[in-house]
Amino acid sequence: SQQGEEDPQALSIQEGENATMNCSYKTSINNLQWYRQNSGRGLVHLILIRSNEREKHSGRLRVTLDTSKKSSSLLITASRAADTASYFCATDDNSGAGSYQLTFGKGTKLSVIP
Amino acid sequence: NAGVTQTPKFQVLKTGQSMTLQCAQDMNHEYMSWYRQDPGMGLRLIHYSVGAGITDQGEVPNGYNVSRSTTEDFPLRLLSAAPSQTSVYFCASRQGLGTDTQYFGPGTRLTVL
């Protein structure tokens, strides 16, 4: 079953604006990752945040994690047309030793208009 | 490094036919997995492997078989294709658990008529 749920399902913004996507999940996690998928391509890892971290930055990306609310957000600042893609959160659940599965949400489709 | 490679890129099958989707990685990763991606459903795990000779079922394993005879290869077999298996299939690998990045192949777009 789906662990993460992204919100909104689709987002359209002008180039230069910031884009914020949210992810909610159900069970306790070891870490949460964000991936990007360009149309017709595989997923590419963007950033990982551990369960004991609250915020992480990578270039124009900022990720926050609130384990009490079981939610995360991905902020892309100063968006570019090349940021147009679908963005997925994925969780490494904390269900016990040997747990391997990454569980993905349904994604947010971001369109950045030049 | 080629990373994770998948063949074929596109495939059309008739109901009842069988085929194998190939996946290979050259990063010496222990963990490999197969996902299917359907519109509005995100990615769902079909099968995964934690090392050569070890496989296990994911969320949606019915109708699919896997084997892992080598570290590099992780083929996915469709035993008797059904229209419900029309999807985009992604293979992925990562070195270990926890904080390791998962690397994805480019995908195989399968249509079952």
Backbone of each chain as ProteinMPNN parsed JSONL, in Angstrom:
{"seq_chain_A": "SQQGEEDPQALSIQEGENATMNCSYKTSINNLQWYRQNSGRGLVHLILIRSNEREKHSGRLRVTLDTSKKSSSLLITASRAADTASYFCATDDNSGAGSYQLTFGKGTKLSVIP", "coords_chain_A": {"N_chain_A": [[0.851, -1.187, 0.0], [0.329, 2.328, -0.518], [2.62, 4.456, 1.006], [3.527, 7.128, 1.201], [1.957, 10.249, 0.458], [1.689, 12.669, -1.892], [1.171, 16.186, -2.133], [0.383, 19.209, -3.727], [-1.412, 17.301, -6.313], [-0.87, 18.281, -8.8], [0.955, 21.113, -9.988], [1.346, 24.362, -11.112], [3.486, 26.893, -12.065], [5.066, 30.142, -12.509], [8.189, 30.762, -14.115], [10.93, 31.406, -11.993], [9.457, 31.701, -9.706], [8.819, 30.215, -6.441], [8.446, 26.739, -5.678], [6.471, 24.575, -3.832], [6.095, 21.411, -2.475], [4.309, 18.861, -0.827], [4.472, 16.038, 1.392], [2.9, 13.36, 2.913], [2.982, 10.715, 5.296], [2.496, 7.396, 6.723], [3.522, 5.532, 8.653], [6.143, 5.057, 11.155], [9.436, 6.114, 10.245], [12.735, 5.473, 8.845], [14.147, 7.156, 7.145], [13.494, 9.746, 4.731], [13.102, 10.243, 1.306], [13.45, 12.26, -1.632], [12.562, 12.15, -5.034], [12.987, 12.797, -8.519], [11.29, 12.797, -11.64], [11.623, 13.033, -14.959], [9.605, 13.422, -17.897], [8.871, 10.341, -19.336], [11.182, 9.124, -18.449], [13.444, 7.479, -16.098], [13.462, 7.521, -12.452], [15.21, 9.953, -10.539], [17.397, 10.422, -7.877], [17.077, 13.022, -5.492], [17.384, 14.16, -2.856], [17.965, 13.246, 0.536], [16.578, 12.892, 3.753], [17.147, 12.301, 7.108], [15.437, 10.615, 9.815], [15.994, 11.886, 12.197], [16.606, 14.421, 11.525], [15.648, 17.797, 10.782], [15.665, 19.683, 8.795], [17.025, 20.153, 5.542], [19.37, 21.134, 3.045], [20.058, 21.472, -0.439], [21.608, 22.899, -2.894], [19.254, 24.579, -4.805], [17.25, 23.339, -3.507], [15.19, 22.691, -0.705], [14.455, 20.745, 2.018], [12.131, 19.782, 4.445], [11.301, 18.052, 7.461], [8.843, 16.751, 9.502], [8.407, 14.74, 11.957], [6.529, 14.364, 13.936], [4.156, 15.13, 12.792], [4.21, 13.477, 10.705], [5.081, 14.276, 8.111], [6.519, 15.868, 5.22], [8.191, 18.449, 3.38], [9.069, 19.707, 0.173], [10.886, 22.248, -1.135], [11.466, 24.15, -3.949], [13.467, 26.642, -4.952], [13.428, 29.722, -6.84], [12.47, 28.785, -9.44], [12.989, 27.0, -12.548], [12.384, 26.49, -16.056], [13.415, 24.023, -16.682], [12.978, 22.579, -14.405], [10.577, 21.397, -14.628], [8.776, 18.545, -14.09], [7.895, 15.363, -12.572], [7.583, 14.876, -9.092], [8.525, 12.795, -6.451], [8.003, 11.483, -3.197], [9.657, 9.196, -1.025], [9.705, 6.611, 1.334], [11.66, 4.939, 3.75], [10.696, 2.492, 5.58], [10.334, 1.86, 9.127], [9.997, -0.744, 9.982], [11.283, -2.883, 11.091], [14.152, -5.087, 11.578], [16.072, -5.615, 8.662], [14.245, -4.592, 6.937], [13.561, -3.444, 3.752], [12.173, -2.251, 1.682], [11.536, 0.611, -0.288], [8.982, 2.869, -0.193], [6.85, 4.502, -2.357], [5.196, 7.621, -2.992], [2.386, 9.016, -4.874], [3.125, 11.148, -6.368], [3.879, 14.565, -7.368], [3.047, 16.616, -10.01], [4.919, 18.957, -11.515], [4.785, 21.946, -13.276], [6.668, 24.35, -14.848], [6.369, 27.442, -16.084], [7.788, 29.202, -18.741]], "CA_chain_A": [[0.0, 0.0, 0.0], [1.092, 3.556, -0.627], [2.996, 5.024, 2.292], [3.548, 8.577, 1.098], [0.984, 10.896, -0.405], [2.129, 14.023, -2.194], [0.141, 17.205, -2.288], [-0.775, 18.861, -4.56], [-1.162, 16.338, -7.385], [-0.284, 19.048, -9.901], [1.309, 22.474, -9.604], [1.819, 25.133, -12.254], [4.006, 28.184, -11.593], [5.888, 30.885, -13.452], [9.638, 30.686, -13.903], [11.402, 32.362, -10.996], [8.698, 31.526, -8.458], [9.158, 29.039, -5.642], [7.479, 25.631, -5.736], [6.442, 23.784, -2.599], [5.343, 20.168, -2.544], [4.209, 18.234, 0.482], [4.36, 14.588, 1.437], [2.495, 12.821, 4.21], [3.188, 9.282, 5.36], [1.631, 6.797, 7.735], [4.193, 4.814, 9.736], [7.445, 5.633, 11.515], [10.384, 5.925, 9.157], [14.163, 5.7, 9.065], [14.488, 8.363, 6.418], [12.584, 10.086, 3.64], [13.86, 10.7, 0.139], [12.711, 12.874, -2.738], [13.039, 11.796, -6.358], [12.436, 13.554, -9.643], [11.124, 12.009, -12.857], [11.277, 13.738, -16.194], [8.646, 12.672, -18.694], [9.411, 9.222, -20.101], [12.482, 8.71, -17.93], [13.459, 6.89, -14.766], [13.533, 8.443, -11.329], [16.546, 10.39, -10.14], [17.429, 10.821, -6.48], [17.377, 14.433, -5.251], [17.838, 14.491, -1.503], [17.522, 12.343, 1.608], [16.58, 13.475, 5.093], [17.014, 11.247, 8.107], [14.322, 10.837, 10.741], [16.418, 12.768, 13.297], [16.895, 15.745, 10.962], [14.445, 18.602, 10.593], [15.765, 20.466, 7.565], [18.227, 19.878, 4.767], [19.455, 21.95, 1.839], [20.949, 21.046, -1.505], [21.432, 23.858, -3.99], [17.973, 25.289, -4.732], [16.28, 22.483, -2.843], [15.135, 22.687, 0.757], [13.525, 19.729, 2.495], [11.852, 19.764, 5.88], [10.669, 16.831, 7.939], [8.176, 16.853, 10.807], [8.012, 13.368, 12.273], [5.331, 14.365, 14.78], [3.019, 15.239, 11.88], [4.441, 12.519, 9.623], [4.998, 15.016, 6.862], [7.731, 16.474, 4.69], [7.955, 19.347, 2.26], [10.177, 19.986, -0.743], [10.81, 23.6, -1.697], [12.405, 24.478, -5.032], [13.488, 28.095, -5.054], [13.784, 30.323, -8.13], [12.253, 27.668, -10.376], [13.37, 27.142, -13.955], [11.594, 25.625, -16.931], [14.001, 22.68, -16.627], [12.487, 21.883, -13.206], [9.328, 20.724, -14.977], [8.949, 17.104, -13.875], [7.116, 14.847, -11.445], [8.404, 14.728, -7.891], [8.008, 11.739, -5.59], [8.657, 11.199, -1.935], [9.781, 7.764, -0.769], [10.072, 6.378, 2.725], [12.289, 3.705, 4.188], [9.971, 2.383, 6.831], [11.069, 1.423, 10.304], [9.168, -1.845, 10.464], [12.061, -3.933, 11.732], [15.444, -5.424, 10.983], [16.014, -6.196, 7.332], [13.269, -3.925, 6.076], [14.287, -2.917, 2.605], [11.375, -1.566, 0.679], [11.235, 2.024, -0.391], [7.583, 3.016, -0.6], [6.724, 5.778, -3.048], [3.907, 8.269, -3.139], [1.86, 9.084, -6.239], [3.852, 12.196, -7.06], [3.364, 15.888, -7.729], [3.49, 17.004, -11.342], [5.251, 20.375, -11.515], [5.009, 22.598, -14.569], [7.223, 25.688, -14.703], [6.081, 28.138, -17.351], [8.844, 30.206, -19.013]], "C_chain_A": [[0.88, 1.228, 0.0], [1.383, 4.092, 0.773], [2.899, 6.536, 2.224], [2.474, 9.081, 0.155], [1.444, 12.321, -0.627], [0.928, 14.94, -2.413], [0.825, 18.509, -2.699], [-0.43, 17.796, -5.599], [-0.502, 17.02, -8.572], [-0.097, 20.487, -9.463], [1.871, 23.183, -10.822], [2.242, 26.516, -11.778], [4.791, 28.868, -12.706], [7.372, 30.705, -13.1], [10.066, 31.772, -12.931], [10.664, 32.257, -9.676], [9.234, 30.3, -7.705], [8.056, 27.998, -5.761], [7.588, 24.83, -4.452], [5.543, 22.572, -2.791], [5.4, 19.503, -1.185], [4.032, 16.73, 0.366], [3.922, 14.179, 2.828], [2.65, 11.309, 4.17], [2.522, 8.729, 6.612], [2.378, 6.176, 8.915], [5.509, 5.498, 10.082], [8.471, 5.228, 10.462], [11.817, 6.049, 9.639], [14.609, 6.985, 8.372], [13.455, 8.577, 5.321], [13.421, 10.668, 2.507], [12.915, 11.353, -0.859], [13.404, 12.504, -4.05], [12.336, 12.657, -7.393], [12.35, 12.628, -10.852], [10.744, 12.924, -13.998], [10.403, 12.824, -17.053], [9.345, 11.571, -19.491], [10.748, 8.692, -19.614], [12.334, 8.029, -16.578], [13.563, 7.95, -13.689], [14.979, 8.738, -10.967], [16.484, 10.896, -8.707], [17.82, 12.288, -6.343], [18.025, 14.659, -3.897], [17.241, 13.505, -0.515], [17.59, 13.087, 2.926], [16.321, 12.362, 6.094], [15.922, 11.612, 9.107], [14.701, 11.754, 11.902], [16.83, 14.158, 12.798], [15.593, 16.496, 10.728], [14.476, 19.377, 9.281], [17.079, 20.126, 6.875], [18.188, 20.684, 3.479], [20.384, 21.283, 0.838], [20.706, 21.958, -2.694], [20.152, 24.653, -3.82], [16.886, 24.475, -4.032], [16.375, 22.644, -1.328], [14.068, 21.689, 1.171], [13.357, 19.884, 3.996], [11.153, 18.457, 6.224], [10.1, 17.081, 9.331], [7.655, 15.468, 11.155], [6.783, 13.314, 13.168], [4.069, 14.454, 13.934], [3.126, 14.243, 10.743], [4.312, 13.217, 8.269], [6.35, 15.61, 6.508], [7.34, 17.451, 3.598], [9.241, 19.523, 1.471], [9.939, 21.36, -1.336], [11.881, 23.734, -2.767], [12.357, 25.99, -5.195], [13.895, 28.532, -6.463], [13.663, 29.304, -9.26], [12.63, 28.047, -11.803], [12.493, 26.218, -14.782], [12.104, 24.189, -16.874], [13.598, 21.903, -15.371], [11.165, 21.174, -13.47], [9.539, 19.217, -14.953], [7.92, 16.669, -12.839], [8.063, 14.582, -10.284], [7.726, 13.747, -6.937], [8.748, 11.722, -4.261], [8.67, 9.682, -1.747], [10.264, 7.578, 0.653], [10.66, 4.99, 2.898], [11.678, 3.411, 5.539], [10.794, 1.695, 7.909], [10.408, 0.187, 10.9], [9.975, -2.974, 11.07], [13.345, -4.243, 10.995], [15.252, -6.041, 9.605], [14.998, -5.538, 6.419], [13.999, -3.215, 4.944], [13.469, -1.977, 1.763], [11.356, -0.062, 0.846], [9.808, 2.125, -0.888], [7.38, 4.417, -1.138], [5.3, 6.306, -2.985], [3.519, 8.347, -4.603], [2.462, 10.246, -7.023], [3.101, 13.495, -7.226], [3.934, 16.253, -9.084], [3.678, 18.516, -11.379], [5.472, 20.867, -12.936], [5.505, 24.004, -14.299], [7.129, 26.37, -16.055], [7.119, 29.226, -17.583], [8.258, 31.62, -19.113]], "O_chain_A": [[2.024, 1.191, 0.452], [0.49, 4.167, 1.617], [2.269, 7.163, 3.076], [2.127, 8.42, -0.824], [1.577, 13.095, 0.321], [-0.154, 14.516, -2.818], [1.798, 18.889, -2.047], [0.737, 17.432, -5.742], [0.32, 16.423, -9.266], [-0.878, 21.018, -8.673], [2.769, 22.668, -11.489], [1.454, 27.231, -11.161], [5.133, 28.25, -13.713], [7.739, 30.522, -11.939], [9.624, 32.917, -13.029], [11.179, 32.675, -8.639], [9.979, 29.482, -8.243], [6.883, 28.333, -5.923], [8.685, 24.451, -4.04], [4.391, 22.689, -3.21], [6.408, 19.574, -0.483], [3.511, 16.22, -0.626], [4.514, 14.608, 3.818], [2.468, 10.692, 3.12], [2.043, 9.484, 7.458], [1.923, 6.278, 10.054], [5.939, 6.415, 9.382], [8.388, 4.153, 9.869], [12.093, 6.638, 10.684], [15.349, 7.791, 8.937], [12.648, 7.695, 5.026], [14.324, 11.475, 2.728], [11.728, 11.031, -0.914], [14.628, 12.536, -4.169], [11.241, 13.171, -7.166], [13.221, 11.785, -11.065], [9.666, 13.519, -14.0], [10.467, 11.6, -16.938], [10.294, 11.836, -20.229], [11.382, 7.891, -20.301], [11.252, 8.003, -15.991], [13.732, 9.134, -13.981], [15.853, 7.878, -11.077], [15.621, 11.704, -8.363], [18.765, 12.751, -6.982], [19.087, 15.274, -3.801], [16.139, 12.996, -0.718], [18.542, 13.823, 3.187], [15.386, 11.578, 5.938], [15.536, 12.775, 9.227], [13.821, 12.342, 12.531], [17.342, 14.971, 13.567], [14.55, 15.881, 10.501], [13.427, 19.692, 8.72], [18.094, 19.852, 7.515], [17.126, 20.895, 2.892], [21.356, 20.623, 1.204], [19.718, 21.807, -3.413], [19.972, 25.329, -2.807], [15.729, 24.893, -3.981], [17.46, 22.721, -0.751], [12.921, 21.772, 0.733], [14.327, 20.093, 4.724], [10.5, 17.842, 5.382], [10.798, 17.563, 10.223], [6.583, 15.069, 10.699], [6.063, 12.316, 13.16], [3.028, 13.916, 14.312], [2.231, 14.167, 9.901], [3.54, 12.801, 7.405], [7.205, 15.824, 7.367], [6.293, 17.308, 2.967], [10.343, 19.492, 2.019], [8.909, 21.605, -1.965], [13.057, 23.465, -2.522], [11.316, 26.548, -5.54], [14.601, 27.82, -7.176], [14.639, 29.003, -9.947], [12.599, 29.21, -12.205], [11.921, 25.264, -14.254], [11.325, 23.245, -17.003], [13.849, 20.701, -15.281], [10.685, 20.426, -12.618], [10.365, 18.679, -15.69], [7.173, 17.486, -12.301], [9.191, 14.126, -10.47], [6.533, 13.849, -6.653], [9.961, 11.92, -4.208], [7.796, 8.977, -2.252], [11.137, 8.309, 1.121], [10.223, 4.017, 2.285], [12.08, 4.001, 6.542], [11.803, 1.044, 7.637], [10.267, 0.057, 12.115], [9.387, -3.952, 11.531], [13.591, -3.717, 9.91], [14.378, -6.885, 9.407], [14.901, -5.892, 5.244], [14.949, -2.468, 5.178], [13.993, -1.02, 1.194], [11.185, 0.469, 1.943], [9.463, 1.524, -1.905], [7.694, 5.402, -0.47], [4.335, 5.545, -2.934], [4.216, 7.822, -5.471], [2.309, 10.303, -8.243], [1.871, 13.535, -7.226], [5.147, 16.21, -9.292], [2.708, 19.268, -11.284], [6.242, 20.284, -13.699], [4.844, 24.773, -13.601], [7.73, 25.933, -17.036], [7.317, 30.084, -16.723], [8.995, 32.58, -19.335]]}, "seq_chain_B": "NAGVTQTPKFQVLKTGQSMTLQCAQDMNHEYMSWYRQDPGMGLRLIHYSVGAGITDQGEVPNGYNVSRSTTEDFPLRLLSAAPSQTSVYFCASRQGLGTDTQYFGPGTRLTVL", "coords_chain_B": {"N_chain_B": [[30.697, 3.992, -15.779], [27.732, 2.218, -16.615], [25.515, 2.224, -15.056], [22.192, 1.463, -14.206], [20.714, -0.658, -16.43], [18.114, -1.381, -18.774], [16.317, -3.649, -20.788], [13.772, -4.72, -23.096], [13.175, -1.342, -24.391], [10.634, -0.778, -25.246], [7.718, -2.809, -25.584], [5.315, -4.921, -27.044], [2.826, -7.161, -26.306], [0.746, -10.06, -26.776], [-2.205, -11.152, -25.111], [-1.587, -13.76, -22.837], [0.919, -14.43, -23.785], [4.38, -14.944, -22.93], [7.213, -13.306, -21.454], [10.507, -11.916, -20.834], [11.744, -9.283, -18.97], [14.71, -7.533, -19.025], [17.253, -6.635, -16.685], [20.131, -4.987, -15.606], [22.962, -4.124, -13.589], [25.966, -2.304, -13.008], [27.245, -1.558, -10.717], [27.873, -3.057, -8.592], [25.894, -3.445, -6.687], [24.061, -4.67, -3.908], [21.305, -4.742, -3.516], [18.412, -5.077, -5.412], [15.503, -4.18, -7.299], [12.158, -4.39, -8.641], [9.752, -2.264, -10.025], [6.421, -1.249, -10.875], [4.826, 1.296, -12.745], [1.936, 3.028, -12.87], [-0.561, 5.193, -14.281], [-1.511, 7.727, -12.025], [-1.021, 6.087, -9.873], [1.48, 6.026, -8.81], [4.633, 4.467, -7.927], [4.827, 0.984, -7.61], [5.998, -1.733, -5.747], [7.181, -4.735, -7.085], [8.83, -7.152, -7.012], [11.775, -7.923, -5.078], [15.326, -8.101, -4.388], [17.827, -9.041, -2.121], [20.33, -9.845, -2.53], [22.508, -12.041, -4.427], [20.823, -14.975, -5.275], [18.747, -14.588, -3.49], [15.471, -13.662, -3.2], [12.4, -11.794, -2.892], [8.888, -11.098, -2.343], [7.107, -8.171, -3.324], [4.72, -5.564, -3.15], [2.908, -6.067, -5.255], [3.08, -8.852, -6.516], [1.852, -10.847, -8.053], [1.652, -12.827, -10.981], [4.16, -12.399, -11.875], [7.585, -13.451, -12.024], [10.844, -13.692, -10.531], [14.436, -13.97, -10.555], [17.721, -14.272, -9.171], [20.586, -14.847, -10.095], [23.105, -13.826, -10.36], [25.045, -11.062, -9.053], [24.817, -8.899, -10.745], [22.573, -9.111, -12.472], [19.005, -9.053, -12.795], [16.396, -10.352, -13.798], [12.957, -9.961, -14.841], [10.152, -11.917, -15.121], [7.273, -12.313, -17.043], [4.685, -14.439, -16.801], [2.27, -15.25, -18.079], [1.001, -13.073, -19.961], [-1.248, -10.402, -19.193], [-3.83, -7.966, -19.921], [-3.971, -6.242, -17.722], [-1.392, -5.984, -16.937], [-0.24, -4.106, -18.472], [1.888, -1.447, -18.432], [4.472, 0.745, -17.148], [7.654, -0.385, -16.496], [10.1, -0.348, -14.006], [13.41, -0.939, -13.118], [15.558, -1.033, -10.285], [18.416, -0.252, -8.251], [20.438, -0.444, -5.266], [23.11, 0.133, -2.915], [22.907, -0.607, -0.196], [20.902, -0.806, 2.787], [18.798, 1.703, 4.297], [20.34, 4.727, 4.223], [21.166, 4.776, 1.621], [21.315, 5.828, -1.776], [18.874, 5.143, -4.245], [19.132, 3.854, -7.459], [17.722, 4.211, -10.624], [16.68, 2.415, -13.561], [16.025, 3.214, -17.077], [13.491, 2.372, -17.752], [10.878, 0.177, -19.017], [8.418, 0.164, -21.376], [5.491, -1.476, -21.455], [2.956, -2.986, -23.324], [0.028, -4.824, -23.251], [-2.027, -6.583, -25.286]], "CA_chain_B": [[29.645, 3.042, -15.386], [26.455, 2.366, -17.318], [24.439, 2.353, -14.075], [21.165, 0.437, -14.328], [20.224, -0.739, -17.802], [16.933, -2.215, -18.964], [15.902, -3.948, -22.158], [13.742, -3.69, -24.136], [12.564, -0.068, -23.992], [9.215, -0.902, -25.558], [7.314, -4.168, -25.935], [3.89, -5.181, -27.18], [2.534, -8.584, -26.185], [-0.648, -10.487, -26.805], [-2.621, -11.847, -23.895], [-1.156, -15.144, -22.749], [2.326, -14.588, -24.116], [5.331, -14.744, -21.837], [8.447, -12.624, -21.846], [11.404, -11.525, -19.751], [12.34, -7.951, -18.981], [16.07, -7.65, -18.517], [17.8, -5.538, -15.872], [21.509, -5.217, -15.186], [23.655, -2.975, -13.001], [27.41, -2.512, -12.953], [27.738, -0.826, -9.548], [28.081, -4.054, -7.546], [24.899, -3.23, -5.646], [23.439, -5.882, -3.393], [19.852, -4.687, -3.519], [17.763, -4.726, -6.674], [14.057, -4.276, -7.184], [11.327, -4.075, -9.799], [8.543, -1.507, -9.756], [5.6, -0.856, -12.0], [4.27, 2.635, -12.592], [0.682, 3.216, -13.586], [-1.058, 6.568, -14.107], [-2.237, 7.997, -10.794], [-0.751, 5.087, -8.828], [2.854, 6.06, -8.33], [5.408, 3.253, -8.148], [4.501, -0.109, -6.706], [7.056, -2.725, -5.736], [6.741, -6.058, -7.546], [9.73, -8.094, -6.348], [13.072, -7.361, -4.789], [16.372, -9.063, -4.044], [18.829, -8.457, -1.221], [21.619, -10.4, -2.897], [22.427, -13.18, -5.339], [20.154, -16.149, -4.741], [17.722, -14.227, -2.515], [14.432, -12.781, -3.722], [11.199, -11.74, -2.07], [7.766, -10.435, -2.988], [6.731, -6.833, -2.92], [3.299, -5.26, -2.971], [2.079, -6.585, -6.353], [3.917, -9.865, -7.162], [1.131, -11.874, -8.811], [1.843, -12.821, -12.421], [5.57, -12.116, -12.161], [8.633, -14.213, -11.348], [12.19, -13.132, -10.624], [15.543, -14.779, -10.069], [18.944, -13.454, -9.026], [21.694, -15.802, -10.137], [24.337, -13.054, -10.23], [24.853, -9.745, -8.455], [24.572, -7.883, -11.763], [21.356, -9.263, -13.261], [17.764, -9.299, -12.053], [15.33, -10.368, -14.807], [11.552, -10.069, -14.426], [9.426, -12.733, -16.083], [5.825, -12.335, -17.087], [4.415, -15.838, -17.105], [1.172, -15.289, -19.034], [0.669, -11.652, -19.928], [-2.646, -9.976, -19.146], [-3.942, -6.521, -20.155], [-3.736, -5.517, -16.463], [0.047, -5.805, -16.768], [0.175, -2.949, -19.258], [2.459, -0.523, -17.461], [5.897, 1.044, -17.322], [8.38, -1.15, -15.496], [11.395, 0.206, -13.657], [14.342, -1.689, -12.282], [16.353, -0.118, -9.471], [19.396, -0.913, -7.391], [21.173, 0.38, -4.297], [24.155, -0.632, -2.271], [22.487, -1.199, 1.065], [19.666, -0.293, 3.374], [18.889, 2.982, 4.979], [20.573, 6.015, 3.6], [21.735, 4.663, 0.282], [20.53, 6.29, -2.912], [18.397, 4.126, -5.177], [19.347, 4.225, -8.844], [16.694, 3.629, -11.478], [16.869, 2.271, -14.992], [15.202, 4.117, -17.895], [12.131, 1.877, -17.866], [10.358, -0.588, -20.153], [6.992, 0.427, -21.551], [4.878, -2.724, -21.908], [1.531, -2.977, -23.659], [-0.519, -6.158, -23.453], [-3.286, -6.443, -26.031]], "C_chain_B": [[28.37, 3.299, -16.157], [25.318, 2.575, -16.337], [23.493, 1.172, -14.168], [20.635, 0.467, -15.759], [19.05, -1.702, -17.879], [16.712, -2.437, -20.45], [14.692, -4.857, -22.134], [13.195, -2.373, -23.59], [11.062, -0.101, -24.206], [8.92, -2.358, -25.919], [5.808, -4.226, -26.024], [3.7, -6.69, -27.167], [1.055, -8.834, -26.413], [-0.959, -11.217, -25.514], [-2.193, -13.305, -23.939], [0.303, -15.383, -23.099], [3.197, -14.386, -22.876], [6.545, -13.982, -22.355], [9.26, -12.281, -20.603], [11.901, -10.116, -19.977], [13.715, -8.056, -18.327], [16.473, -6.408, -17.729], [19.215, -5.921, -15.463], [22.079, -3.942, -14.574], [25.131, -3.305, -12.84], [28.035, -1.787, -11.766], [27.989, -1.755, -8.363], [27.124, -3.855, -6.364], [24.281, -4.546, -5.211], [21.932, -5.899, -3.637], [19.321, -4.259, -4.882], [16.267, -4.938, -6.529], [13.393, -3.933, -8.506], [10.073, -3.352, -9.322], [7.719, -1.426, -11.049], [4.988, 0.5, -11.692], [3.053, 2.761, -13.486], [0.163, 4.621, -13.325], [-1.85, 6.715, -12.814], [-1.942, 7.037, -9.65], [0.656, 5.191, -8.262], [3.598, 4.791, -8.687], [5.015, 2.199, -7.125], [5.536, -1.206, -6.869], [6.516, -4.093, -6.118], [7.527, -7.156, -6.816], [11.026, -7.38, -6.036], [14.036, -8.466, -4.396], [17.417, -8.363, -3.173], [20.221, -9.047, -1.479], [21.427, -11.588, -3.818], [21.817, -14.38, -4.625], [19.02, -15.869, -3.783], [16.733, -13.255, -3.152], [13.232, -12.806, -2.787], [10.142, -10.915, -2.79], [7.579, -9.024, -2.436], [5.231, -6.72, -2.784], [2.414, -5.941, -4.005], [2.817, -7.682, -7.12], [3.199, -10.815, -8.118], [1.322, -11.706, -10.311], [3.279, -12.591, -12.842], [6.476, -13.072, -11.385], [9.964, -13.495, -11.503], [13.188, -14.192, -10.179], [16.761, -13.879, -9.988], [20.132, -14.418, -8.943], [23.048, -15.108, -10.017], [24.033, -11.732, -9.554], [24.368, -8.74, -9.495], [23.167, -7.928, -12.353], [20.14, -9.612, -12.417], [16.603, -9.268, -13.053], [13.944, -10.547, -14.185], [10.796, -10.823, -15.505], [7.922, -12.562, -15.925], [5.423, -13.71, -17.593], [3.347, -16.001, -18.19], [0.567, -13.893, -19.032], [-0.833, -11.399, -19.972], [-2.712, -8.467, -19.386], [-3.678, -5.688, -18.895], [-2.242, -5.3, -16.186], [0.618, -4.74, -17.701], [0.633, -1.862, -18.295], [3.856, -0.129, -17.919], [6.628, 0.387, -16.167], [9.769, -0.541, -15.282], [12.161, -0.766, -12.775], [15.184, -0.688, -11.507], [17.356, -0.912, -8.649], [19.95, 0.076, -6.383], [22.11, -0.507, -3.499], [23.649, -1.331, -1.014], [21.182, -0.607, 1.527], [19.854, 1.165, 3.771], [19.16, 4.145, 4.078], [21.146, 5.933, 2.193], [20.765, 5.129, -0.796], [20.102, 5.11, -3.769], [18.552, 4.664, -6.595], [18.353, 3.479, -9.716], [17.186, 3.465, -12.907], [15.907, 3.166, -15.75], [13.78, 3.628, -18.105], [11.868, 1.067, -19.119], [8.863, -0.327, -20.223], [6.365, -0.796, -22.203], [3.393, -2.531, -22.166], [1.101, -4.406, -23.916], [-1.9, -6.013, -24.089], [-4.239, -7.598, -25.75]], "O_chain_B": [[27.964, 4.447, -16.337], [24.255, 3.056, -16.728], [23.926, 0.021, -14.204], [20.166, 1.501, -16.234], [18.991, -2.698, -17.159], [16.895, -1.532, -21.264], [14.579, -5.695, -21.239], [12.792, -2.311, -22.428], [10.306, 0.485, -23.432], [9.765, -3.05, -26.488], [5.103, -3.657, -25.191], [4.343, -7.41, -27.931], [0.224, -7.938, -26.263], [-0.081, -11.824, -24.901], [-2.402, -14.0, -24.933], [0.864, -16.422, -22.751], [2.793, -13.74, -21.909], [6.857, -14.016, -23.545], [8.766, -12.348, -19.477], [12.418, -9.791, -21.046], [13.862, -8.592, -17.228], [16.087, -5.287, -18.059], [19.463, -7.045, -15.026], [21.732, -2.832, -14.978], [25.496, -4.449, -12.567], [29.215, -1.44, -11.8], [28.284, -1.295, -7.26], [27.488, -4.067, -5.207], [24.01, -5.424, -6.031], [21.355, -6.947, -3.929], [19.718, -3.232, -5.432], [15.818, -5.769, -5.739], [13.978, -3.28, -9.37], [9.424, -3.76, -8.359], [8.251, -1.522, -12.154], [4.673, 0.816, -10.544], [3.138, 2.618, -14.705], [0.416, 5.186, -12.261], [-2.752, 5.925, -12.539], [-2.536, 7.149, -8.578], [0.98, 4.486, -7.306], [3.237, 4.108, -9.645], [4.887, 2.482, -5.934], [5.907, -1.566, -7.986], [5.525, -4.56, -5.556], [6.954, -7.976, -6.099], [11.348, -6.359, -6.645], [13.64, -9.596, -4.112], [17.831, -7.239, -3.459], [21.167, -8.778, -0.737], [20.313, -12.087, -3.973], [22.233, -14.751, -3.528], [18.381, -16.803, -3.3], [17.107, -12.167, -3.587], [13.072, -13.729, -1.989], [10.438, -10.148, -3.706], [7.85, -8.735, -1.271], [4.556, -7.658, -2.36], [1.297, -6.35, -3.69], [3.159, -7.469, -8.283], [3.843, -11.512, -8.902], [1.179, -10.61, -10.852], [3.585, -12.586, -14.034], [6.183, -13.451, -10.251], [10.187, -12.781, -12.481], [12.836, -15.171, -9.52], [16.826, -12.847, -10.655], [20.609, -14.75, -7.858], [24.031, -15.732, -9.617], [22.873, -11.324, -9.49], [23.598, -7.835, -9.174], [22.619, -6.883, -12.703], [20.233, -10.369, -11.451], [15.899, -8.262, -13.145], [13.785, -11.194, -13.149], [10.797, -10.42, -16.668], [7.378, -12.656, -14.825], [5.788, -14.095, -18.704], [3.511, -16.8, -19.112], [-0.279, -13.574, -18.197], [-1.582, -12.075, -20.678], [-1.752, -7.756, -19.088], [-3.212, -4.553, -18.993], [-1.877, -4.523, -15.303], [1.826, -4.505, -17.713], [-0.134, -1.41, -17.445], [4.353, -0.606, -18.939], [6.271, 0.574, -15.004], [10.502, -0.261, -16.23], [11.627, -1.331, -11.82], [15.492, 0.39, -12.016], [17.162, -2.099, -8.388], [19.936, 1.285, -6.613], [21.933, -1.722, -3.416], [23.932, -2.509, -0.796], [20.451, 0.014, 0.756], [20.92, 1.757, 3.599], [18.321, 4.518, 3.259], [21.57, 6.949, 1.641], [19.565, 4.862, -0.737], [20.881, 4.183, -3.992], [18.151, 5.789, -6.891], [18.163, 2.272, -9.57], [17.99, 4.255, -13.403], [15.058, 3.815, -15.139], [12.938, 4.385, -18.587], [12.531, 1.236, -20.142], [8.131, -0.562, -19.261], [6.662, -1.12, -23.353], [2.668, -1.983, -21.335], [1.725, -5.119, -24.702], [-2.809, -5.41, -23.519], [-5.342, -7.636, -26.296]]}, "name": "protein", "num_of_chains": 2, "seq": "SQQGEEDPQALSIQEGENATMNCSYKTSINNLQWYRQNSGRGLVHLILIRSNEREKHSGRLRVTLDTSKKSSSLLITASRAADTASYFCATDDNSGAGSYQLTFGKGTKLSVIPNAGVTQTPKFQVLKTGQSMTLQCAQDMNHEYMSWYRQDPGMGLRLIHYSVGAGITDQGEVPNGYNVSRSTTEDFPLRLLSAAPSQTSVYFCASRQGLGTDTQYFGPGTRLTVL"}
